[in-house]
Amino acid sequence: MHEVKKPKLIQRYTAGERTNHWIIAITFVLLTVSGLALFHPAFYWLSNLLGGGVWTRILHPFIGVLMFLCFAVFAARLFRHNLFRREDVEWLKHAKDVLDNNEDKIPEAGRYNGGQKLLFFVLIVLMLGLLLTGVVMWRSYFAFFFPIWAVRLASVLHALFAFLMICAIIVHIYAGIWVKGSVRAMTRGTVTPGWAWKHHRGWLRQLRGGTPLVSKCLLALY
């Protein structure tokens, strides 16, 4: 009986990129917990997870700076892969087909599809907004440089950006779970040729030097 040869896996993320991603994920959770504790008395009990109210107030901005720096490195490495192209606009026009799982009607995607690229730039805007408003609110170091109305406005905008960030991350997590094989890419760093052909065919063509690929053969490996 002949042994079935497994397809060679494709590297999607390096160990450094995966480590950075999970640092961002952990700091995001810590910021969400501490931010909710500082936002409303109903969530104040969450401050116990960071050592109490005082420590929560102290640690929150420092954790925020750490997340921003890690995200900046991650975004810089992937920026060129997330630049919008004509095919990405076409992909977004087929958003309903994506949700309905009509894969035969969805345009070919590169390393990232139009939805992922849109989310990428939304996260950049939100991260910058959170950083700038957070600096204005940081009473220990910067708040005394600004008039009280600016600090109050920054507080409102910071809460708004944080809410939108939570919504964006929920979409990100849902999409990662919904598309089978995506979580593996950020835990092990690799994907199967079948996964790449099914979800990011343009990227696979690029990896193979742009040569034509036989879809049936690749899908058989999925």
MIDOSE-1310 file (N, C-alpha, C; in nm, 2 decimals, decimal comma, always signed):
residues 222
mhev	+0,09/-0,12/+0,00/+0,00/+0,00/+0,00/+0,09/+0,12/+0,00; +0,06/+0,21/-0,09/+0,15/+0,33/-0,11/+0,11/+0,44/+0,00; +0,21/+0,50/+0,06/+0,18/+0,61/+0,16/+0,15/+0,73/+0,08; +0,04/+0,80/+0,13/+0,00/+0,93/+0,06/+0,09/+1,04/+0,11
kkpk	+0,15/+1,10/+0,01/+0,24/+1,21/+0,04/+0,17/+1,34/+0,07; +0,20/+1,40/+0,19/+0,13/+1,52/+0,23/+0,19/+1,64/+0,15; +0,10/+1,74/+0,12/+0,15/+1,85/+0,04/+0,24/+1,94/+0,13; +0,34/+2,00/+0,07/+0,43/+2,09/+0,14/+0,36/+2,21/+0,18
liqr	+0,37/+2,25/+0,31/+0,30/+2,36/+0,37/+0,37/+2,49/+0,32; +0,29/+2,60/+0,32/+0,34/+2,73/+0,28/+0,35/+2,82/+0,40; +0,46/+2,89/+0,42/+0,47/+2,98/+0,53/+0,40/+3,11/+0,50; +0,31/+3,15/+0,59/+0,24/+3,27/+0,58/+0,29/+3,38/+0,68
ytag	+0,33/+3,33/+0,80/+0,38/+3,43/+0,90/+0,51/+3,37/+0,96; +0,61/+3,46/+0,98/+0,73/+3,41/+1,05/+0,70/+3,40/+1,20; +0,80/+3,34/+1,27/+0,78/+3,33/+1,42/+0,78/+3,47/+1,48; +0,86/+3,56/+1,43/+0,86/+3,70/+1,49/+0,72/+3,77/+1,47
ertn	+0,66/+3,75/+1,35/+0,53/+3,81/+1,32/+0,43/+3,75/+1,41; +0,43/+3,62/+1,43/+0,33/+3,56/+1,52/+0,35/+3,60/+1,66; +0,47/+3,61/+1,71/+0,49/+3,65/+1,85/+0,44/+3,79/+1,87; +0,47/+3,88/+1,77/+0,43/+4,02/+1,78/+0,27/+4,02/+1,78
hwii	+0,21/+3,94/+1,69/+0,06/+3,94/+1,69/+0,00/+3,90/+1,82; +0,06/+3,80/+1,89/+0,00/+3,76/+2,01/+0,03/+3,85/+2,13; +0,14/+3,93/+2,12/+0,16/+4,03/+2,22/+0,05/+4,14/+2,20; +0,02/+4,18/+2,08/-0,08/+4,27/+2,05/-0,21/+4,22/+2,11
aitf	-0,24/+4,09/+2,08/-0,37/+4,04/+2,13/-0,38/+4,04/+2,28; -0,27/+4,00/+2,35/-0,28/+4,00/+2,50/-0,29/+4,14/+2,55; -0,21/+4,23/+2,50/-0,22/+4,37/+2,55/-0,36/+4,43/+2,52; -0,42/+4,39/+2,41/-0,56/+4,44/+2,38/-0,66/+4,39/+2,48
vllt	-0,65/+4,26/+2,52/-0,74/+4,21/+2,63/-0,71/+4,29/+2,76; -0,59/+4,31/+2,79/-0,56/+4,38/+2,92/-0,61/+4,53/+2,91; -0,60/+4,59/+2,80/-0,65/+4,73/+2,78/-0,80/+4,73/+2,78; -0,87/+4,63/+2,72/-1,01/+4,63/+2,73/-1,06/+4,61/+2,87
vsgl	-1,00/+4,52/+2,94/-1,04/+4,50/+3,08/-1,02/+4,62/+3,17; -0,90/+4,68/+3,16/-0,87/+4,80/+3,24/-0,95/+4,92/+3,19; -0,97/+4,93/+3,06/-1,04/+5,04/+3,01/-1,19/+5,04/+3,06; -1,25/+4,92/+3,06/-1,39/+4,91/+3,10/-1,40/+4,95/+3,25
alfh	-1,30/+4,90/+3,33/-1,29/+4,93/+3,47/-1,29/+5,08/+3,50; -1,21/+5,15/+3,41/-1,20/+5,30/+3,43/-1,31/+5,38/+3,37; -1,39/+5,31/+3,28/-1,49/+5,38/+3,20/-1,62/+5,40/+3,29; -1,66/+5,29/+3,36/-1,79/+5,30/+3,43/-1,78/+5,22/+3,56
pafy	-1,84/+5,27/+3,67/-1,84/+5,20/+3,80/-1,89/+5,06/+3,79; -1,98/+5,03/+3,70/-2,04/+4,90/+3,69/-1,93/+4,79/+3,65; -1,82/+4,84/+3,59/-1,71/+4,75/+3,55/-1,59/+4,76/+3,64; -1,60/+4,84/+3,75/-1,49/+4,87/+3,83/-1,43/+4,74/+3,89
wlsn	-1,51/+4,64/+3,91/-1,46/+4,51/+3,97/-1,35/+4,45/+3,88; -1,35/+4,48/+3,75/-1,25/+4,43/+3,66/-1,11/+4,48/+3,70; -1,10/+4,59/+3,77/-0,97/+4,64/+3,81/-0,89/+4,54/+3,90; -0,97/+4,45/+3,96/-0,90/+4,36/+4,05/-0,81/+4,26/+3,97
llgg	-0,83/+4,25/+3,84/-0,75/+4,16/+3,76/-0,61/+4,22/+3,73; -0,60/+4,35/+3,75/-0,47/+4,42/+3,74/-0,42/+4,47/+3,87; -0,47/+4,43/+3,98/-0,42/+4,46/+4,11/-0,49/+4,58/+4,18; -0,61/+4,61/+4,13/-0,68/+4,72/+4,20/-0,69/+4,85/+4,11
gvwt	-0,77/+4,94/+4,16/-0,79/+5,07/+4,09/-0,67/+5,15/+4,06; -0,58/+5,16/+4,16/-0,46/+5,24/+4,14/-0,37/+5,18/+4,04; -0,34/+5,05/+4,05/-0,26/+4,99/+3,95/-0,32/+4,99/+3,81; -0,45/+4,98/+3,81/-0,52/+4,98/+3,68/-0,50/+5,11/+3,61
rilh	-0,51/+5,22/+3,69/-0,49/+5,36/+3,63/-0,35/+5,38/+3,59; -0,25/+5,32/+3,66/-0,11/+5,34/+3,63/-0,07/+5,25/+3,51; -0,12/+5,13/+3,50/-0,07/+5,04/+3,40/-0,14/+5,06/+3,27; -0,26/+5,10/+3,27/-0,34/+5,11/+3,14/-0,27/+5,19/+3,03
pfig	-0,22/+5,31/+3,06/-0,15/+5,39/+2,95/-0,02/+5,32/+2,91; +0,05/+5,26/+3,00/+0,18/+5,20/+2,96/+0,16/+5,08/+2,87; +0,05/+5,00/+2,91/+0,02/+4,89/+2,82/-0,03/+4,93/+2,69; -0,10/+5,05/+2,68/-0,14/+5,10/+2,56/-0,03/+5,14/+2,47
vlmf	+0,08/+5,20/+2,53/+0,20/+5,24/+2,45/+0,26/+5,11/+2,39; +0,27/+5,01/+2,48/+0,33/+4,88/+2,43/+0,25/+4,82/+2,31; +0,12/+4,82/+2,32/+0,04/+4,77/+2,21/+0,06/+4,85/+2,09; +0,07/+4,98/+2,10/+0,08/+5,07/+1,98/+0,22/+5,04/+1,92
lcfa	+0,32/+5,03/+1,99/+0,45/+5,01/+1,94/+0,46/+4,87/+1,86; +0,40/+4,77/+1,93/+0,40/+4,64/+1,86/+0,32/+4,64/+1,74; +0,20/+4,71/+1,74/+0,12/+4,72/+1,62/+0,19/+4,79/+1,51; +0,26/+4,90/+1,55/+0,33/+4,98/+1,45/+0,43/+4,90/+1,37
vfaa	+0,51/+4,81/+1,45/+0,60/+4,72/+1,38/+0,53/+4,62/+1,29; +0,42/+4,56/+1,34/+0,35/+4,46/+1,27/+0,29/+4,53/+1,14; +0,23/+4,65/+1,15/+0,17/+4,71/+1,04/+0,28/+4,75/+0,94; +0,39/+4,80/+0,98/+0,50/+4,84/+0,89/+0,55/+4,72/+0,81
rlfr	+0,55/+4,60/+0,87/+0,60/+4,48/+0,79/+0,50/+4,44/+0,69; +0,37/+4,46/+0,72/+0,27/+4,41/+0,63/+0,20/+4,52/+0,54; +0,25/+4,64/+0,55/+0,19/+4,76/+0,49/+0,18/+4,74/+0,34; +0,29/+4,70/+0,27/+0,29/+4,69/+0,13/+0,20/+4,58/+0,08
hnlf	+0,17/+4,48/+0,16/+0,08/+4,37/+0,12/-0,07/+4,41/+0,13; -0,09/+4,53/+0,20/-0,23/+4,57/+0,22/-0,27/+4,69/+0,14; -0,18/+4,73/+0,05/-0,22/+4,84/-0,04/-0,33/+4,80/-0,13; -0,43/+4,89/-0,14/-0,55/+4,86/-0,22/-0,52/+4,85/-0,37
rred	-0,58/+4,75/-0,44/-0,56/+4,74/-0,58/-0,71/+4,73/-0,64; -0,71/+4,73/-0,77/-0,84/+4,73/-0,84/-0,92/+4,61/-0,80; -0,85/+4,49/-0,79/-0,92/+4,37/-0,76/-0,98/+4,36/-0,62; -0,92/+4,44/-0,53/-0,97/+4,45/-0,39/-1,11/+4,52/-0,39
vewl	-1,12/+4,62/-0,47/-1,25/+4,69/-0,48/-1,36/+4,60/-0,54; -1,32/+4,52/-0,64/-1,41/+4,42/-0,69/-1,45/+4,32/-0,59; -1,35/+4,28/-0,50/-1,38/+4,18/-0,40/-1,48/+4,24/-0,30; -1,47/+4,37/-0,26/-1,56/+4,43/-0,17/-1,70/+4,44/-0,23
khak	-1,71/+4,46/-0,36/-1,84/+4,46/-0,42/-1,91/+4,33/-0,41; -1,84/+4,22/-0,39/-1,90/+4,09/-0,38/-1,91/+4,05/-0,23; -1,92/+4,15/-0,14/-1,93/+4,12/+0,00/-2,04/+4,02/+0,03; -2,16/+4,04/-0,03/-2,27/+3,96/-0,01/-2,24/+3,81/-0,05
dvld	-2,17/+3,79/-0,16/-2,13/+3,66/-0,20/-2,04/+3,59/-0,10; -1,95/+3,68/-0,04/-1,86/+3,63/+0,07/-1,94/+3,58/+0,19; -2,04/+3,66/+0,23/-2,12/+3,62/+0,35/-2,21/+3,50/+0,32; -2,25/+3,49/+0,19/-2,34/+3,38/+0,15/-2,26/+3,25/+0,11
nned	-2,12/+3,27/+0,12/-2,03/+3,16/+0,09/-2,04/+3,11/-0,06; -2,07/+3,21/-0,15/-2,08/+3,17/-0,29/-1,93/+3,19/-0,35; -1,85/+3,10/-0,32/-1,71/+3,12/-0,35/-1,68/+3,12/-0,50; -1,77/+3,07/-0,58/-1,74/+3,07/-0,73/-1,76/+3,21/-0,78
kipe	-1,83/+3,30/-0,71/-1,86/+3,43/-0,76/-1,76/+3,54/-0,70; -1,67/+3,49/-0,61/-1,58/+3,59/-0,54/-1,46/+3,60/-0,62; -1,42/+3,73/-0,65/-1,29/+3,75/-0,73/-1,17/+3,70/-0,66; -1,07/+3,67/-0,74/-0,94/+3,62/-0,69/-0,88/+3,72/-0,59
agry	-0,82/+3,67/-0,48/-0,76/+3,76/-0,38/-0,61/+3,74/-0,38; -0,53/+3,84/-0,34/-0,39/+3,83/-0,32/-0,36/+3,78/-0,18; -0,25/+3,82/-0,12/-0,21/+3,77/+0,01/-0,32/+3,81/+0,11; -0,38/+3,93/+0,09/-0,50/+3,97/+0,17/-0,61/+4,01/+0,08
nggq	-0,73/+3,98/+0,12/-0,85/+4,02/+0,04/-0,89/+4,17/+0,07; -0,99/+4,22/+0,00/-1,03/+4,35/+0,02/-1,08/+4,38/+0,16; -1,15/+4,28/+0,22/-1,20/+4,30/+0,36/-1,09/+4,31/+0,46; -0,99/+4,22/+0,44/-0,88/+4,23/+0,54/-0,80/+4,36/+0,52
kllf	-0,79/+4,41/+0,40/-0,72/+4,53/+0,38/-0,79/+4,65/+0,44; -0,92/+4,65/+0,42/-1,01/+4,75/+0,48/-0,99/+4,76/+0,63; -1,00/+4,64/+0,69/-0,99/+4,63/+0,84/-0,85/+4,67/+0,88; -0,75/+4,64/+0,81/-0,61/+4,68/+0,84/-0,60/+4,83/+0,85
fvli	-0,65/+4,91/+0,76/-0,64/+5,06/+0,76/-0,74/+5,11/+0,87; -0,85/+5,05/+0,89/-0,94/+5,09/+1,00/-0,87/+5,08/+1,14; -0,79/+4,97/+1,15/-0,72/+4,95/+1,28/-0,61/+5,06/+1,29; -0,54/+5,09/+1,18/-0,44/+5,19/+1,19/-0,50/+5,33/+1,24
vlml	-0,61/+5,37/+1,18/-0,68/+5,49/+1,22/-0,72/+5,49/+1,36; -0,78/+5,38/+1,41/-0,82/+5,37/+1,55/-0,70/+5,37/+1,64; -0,60/+5,30/+1,61/-0,48/+5,30/+1,69/-0,42/+5,43/+1,71; -0,41/+5,51/+1,60/-0,36/+5,65/+1,61/-0,45/+5,73/+1,69
glll	-0,58/+5,72/+1,67/-0,68/+5,79/+1,75/-0,67/+5,76/+1,90; -0,65/+5,64/+1,94/-0,64/+5,60/+2,08/-0,51/+5,65/+2,14; -0,40/+5,65/+2,06/-0,28/+5,70/+2,11/-0,28/+5,85/+2,14; -0,33/+5,93/+2,04/-0,33/+6,07/+2,05/-0,43/+6,12/+2,17
tgvv	-0,55/+6,06/+2,17/-0,64/+6,10/+2,28/-0,59/+6,05/+2,41; -0,52/+5,93/+2,41/-0,47/+5,88/+2,54/-0,36/+5,97/+2,60; -0,28/+6,02/+2,51/-0,17/+6,11/+2,55/-0,23/+6,24/+2,62; -0,33/+6,29/+2,56/-0,40/+6,41/+2,61/-0,46/+6,38/+2,75
mwrs	-0,51/+6,26/+2,77/-0,57/+6,22/+2,89/-0,47/+6,18/+3,00; -0,35/+6,15/+2,97/-0,25/+6,10/+3,06/-0,21/+6,20/+3,16; -0,28/+6,21/+3,27/-0,27/+6,31/+3,37/-0,13/+6,32/+3,43; -0,07/+6,21/+3,45/+0,06/+6,21/+3,52/+0,17/+6,28/+3,44
yfaf	+0,16/+6,28/+3,31/+0,27/+6,33/+3,22/+0,23/+6,44/+3,12; +0,11/+6,44/+3,07/+0,08/+6,53/+2,96/-0,05/+6,61/+2,98; -0,14/+6,56/+3,05/-0,28/+6,63/+3,06/-0,27/+6,78/+3,10; -0,17/+6,81/+3,19/-0,16/+6,95/+3,24/-0,11/+7,05/+3,13
ffpi	-0,07/+6,99/+3,01/-0,03/+7,08/+2,90/-0,16/+7,13/+2,82; -0,27/+7,06/+2,84/-0,39/+7,09/+2,76/-0,50/+7,15/+2,85; -0,59/+7,24/+2,79/-0,70/+7,29/+2,86/-0,80/+7,18/+2,90; -0,88/+7,21/+3,00/-0,97/+7,10/+3,05/-1,07/+7,06/+2,95
wavr	-1,11/+7,15/+2,86/-1,21/+7,11/+2,76/-1,14/+7,01/+2,66; -1,01/+7,02/+2,63/-0,94/+6,93/+2,54/-0,93/+6,79/+2,61; -0,91/+6,79/+2,74/-0,90/+6,66/+2,81/-1,03/+6,59/+2,81; -1,14/+6,67/+2,83/-1,27/+6,61/+2,83/-1,31/+6,56/+2,69
lasv	-1,28/+6,63/+2,59/-1,31/+6,59/+2,45/-1,23/+6,47/+2,42; -1,10/+6,46/+2,46/-1,02/+6,35/+2,43/-1,08/+6,22/+2,50; -1,13/+6,24/+2,62/-1,19/+6,13/+2,70/-1,31/+6,07/+2,62; -1,39/+6,15/+2,56/-1,51/+6,11/+2,49/-1,46/+6,03/+2,36
lhal	-1,37/+6,09/+2,29/-1,32/+6,03/+2,17/-1,24/+5,90/+2,19; -1,17/+5,90/+2,31/-1,10/+5,78/+2,34/-1,19/+5,66/+2,36; -1,30/+5,69/+2,43/-1,40/+5,59/+2,46/-1,47/+5,54/+2,33; -1,49/+5,64/+2,23/-1,55/+5,60/+2,10/-1,46/+5,52/+2,02
fafl	-1,33/+5,56/+2,02/-1,23/+5,48/+1,94/-1,21/+5,34/+2,00; -1,22/+5,33/+2,13/-1,20/+5,20/+2,20/-1,32/+5,11/+2,17; -1,44/+5,17/+2,17/-1,56/+5,09/+2,13/-1,55/+5,04/+1,99; -1,51/+5,12/+1,89/-1,49/+5,08/+1,75/-1,38/+4,98/+1,74
mica	-1,28/+4,99/+1,82/-1,17/+4,90/+1,82/-1,22/+4,76/+1,86; -1,30/+4,75/+1,97/-1,35/+4,63/+2,02/-1,44/+4,56/+1,91; -1,52/+4,64/+1,84/-1,60/+4,59/+1,73/-1,52/+4,54/+1,62; -1,41/+4,61/+1,58/-1,33/+4,57/+1,47/-1,25/+4,43/+1,51
iivh	-1,21/+4,42/+1,63/-1,14/+4,30/+1,67/-1,24/+4,18/+1,68; -1,36/+4,21/+1,72/-1,46/+4,10/+1,71/-1,48/+4,05/+1,57; -1,49/+4,14/+1,48/-1,50/+4,10/+1,33/-1,38/+4,02/+1,29; -1,26/+4,07/+1,33/-1,13/+4,00/+1,30/-1,13/+3,86/+1,36
iyag	-1,17/+3,84/+1,48/-1,17/+3,71/+1,54/-1,27/+3,62/+1,48; -1,39/+3,67/+1,45/-1,50/+3,59/+1,38/-1,45/+3,54/+1,25; -1,39/+3,63/+1,17/-1,35/+3,60/+1,04/-1,24/+3,49/+1,04; -1,15/+3,50/+1,14/-1,04/+3,41/+1,16/-1,09/+3,27/+1,19
iwvk	-1,20/+3,26/+1,27/-1,26/+3,13/+1,30/-1,35/+3,08/+1,19; -1,42/+3,17/+1,12/-1,51/+3,13/+1,02/-1,43/+3,07/+0,90; -1,32/+3,13/+0,86/-1,24/+3,07/+0,75/-1,15/+2,97/+0,80; -1,19/+2,84/+0,78/-1,11/+2,73/+0,84/-0,97/+2,73/+0,79
gsvr	-0,88/+2,72/+0,88/-0,73/+2,72/+0,85/-0,66/+2,85/+0,88; -0,74/+2,96/+0,90/-0,68/+3,09/+0,93/-0,61/+3,09/+1,06; -0,67/+3,03/+1,16/-0,61/+3,03/+1,30/-0,48/+2,96/+1,30; -0,47/+2,85/+1,22/-0,34/+2,78/+1,21/-0,23/+2,87/+1,16
amtr	-0,26/+2,96/+1,06/-0,16/+3,05/+1,01/-0,10/+3,13/+1,11; -0,17/+3,17/+1,21/-0,12/+3,26/+1,32/-0,07/+3,18/+1,44; -0,09/+3,05/+1,44/-0,04/+2,97/+1,55/+0,08/+2,89/+1,51; +0,08/+2,83/+1,39/+0,19/+2,75/+1,34/+0,27/+2,83/+1,23
gtvt	+0,20/+2,93/+1,17/+0,27/+3,00/+1,07/+0,26/+2,95/+0,93; +0,19/+2,84/+0,91/+0,18/+2,78/+0,78/+0,04/+2,75/+0,74; +0,02/+2,74/+0,61/-0,11/+2,70/+0,55/-0,09/+2,60/+0,45; -0,19/+2,53/+0,41/-0,19/+2,42/+0,31/-0,20/+2,49/+0,17
pgwa	-0,14/+2,43/+0,06/-0,16/+2,48/-0,07/-0,31/+2,50/-0,11; -0,39/+2,40/-0,06/-0,54/+2,41/-0,09/-0,60/+2,53/-0,03; -0,56/+2,56/+0,10/-0,62/+2,68/+0,17/-0,58/+2,80/+0,09; -0,46/+2,81/+0,05/-0,41/+2,93/-0,03/-0,48/+2,94/-0,16
wkhh	-0,50/+2,83/-0,23/-0,57/+2,83/-0,36/-0,72/+2,87/-0,34; -0,78/+2,83/-0,23/-0,92/+2,85/-0,21/-0,95/+3,00/-0,17; -0,86/+3,05/-0,08/-0,89/+3,18/-0,03/-0,80/+3,30/-0,08; -0,68/+3,27/-0,12/-0,59/+3,37/-0,17/-0,51/+3,32/-0,29
rgwl	-0,59/+3,30/-0,40/-0,54/+3,24/-0,52/-0,43/+3,32/-0,58; -0,45/+3,46/-0,58/-0,35/+3,54/-0,64/-0,22/+3,54/-0,57; -0,22/+3,53/-0,44/-0,10/+3,51/-0,36/-0,03/+3,39/-0,39; -0,10/+3,28/-0,41/-0,04/+3,15/-0,44/+0,02/+3,15/-0,58
rqlr	-0,04/+3,22/-0,67/+0,01/+3,23/-0,81/+0,15/+3,31/-0,80; +0,15/+3,41/-0,71/+0,27/+3,49/-0,70/+0,38/+3,41/-0,64; +0,35/+3,33/-0,54/+0,45/+3,24/-0,48/+0,51/+3,14/-0,58; +0,42/+3,10/-0,67/+0,46/+3,00/-0,77/+0,52/+3,07/-0,89
ggtp	+0,55/+3,20/-0,88/+0,61/+3,26/-1,00/+0,52/+3,30/-1,10; +0,39/+3,31/-1,07/+0,29/+3,35/-1,17/+0,25/+3,24/-1,27; +0,30/+3,12/-1,25/+0,27/+3,01/-1,35/+0,13/+2,96/-1,33; +0,07/+2,92/-1,43/-0,07/+2,86/-1,42/-0,07/+2,74/-1,33
lvsk	-0,18/+2,73/-1,25/-0,19/+2,62/-1,16/-0,32/+2,54/-1,19; -0,31/+2,41/-1,17/-0,42/+2,33/-1,20/-0,51/+2,32/-1,07; -0,63/+2,39/-1,08/-0,71/+2,40/-0,96/-0,76/+2,27/-0,90; -0,79/+2,17/-0,98/-0,84/+2,05/-0,93/-0,73/+1,98/-0,85
clla	-0,61/+1,98/-0,89/-0,50/+1,92/-0,82/-0,48/+1,98/-0,68; -0,49/+2,11/-0,68/-0,46/+2,18/-0,55/-0,58/+2,16/-0,46; -0,70/+2,17/-0,51/-0,82/+2,15/-0,43/-0,82/+2,01/-0,37; -0,77/+1,92/-0,44/-0,76/+1,78/-0,39/-0,67/+1,77/-0,27
ly	-0,58/+1,86/-0,26/-0,48/+1,86/-0,14/-0,54/+1,93/-0,02; -0,65/+2,00/-0,04/-0,71/+2,07/+0,07/-0,78/+1,98/+0,17
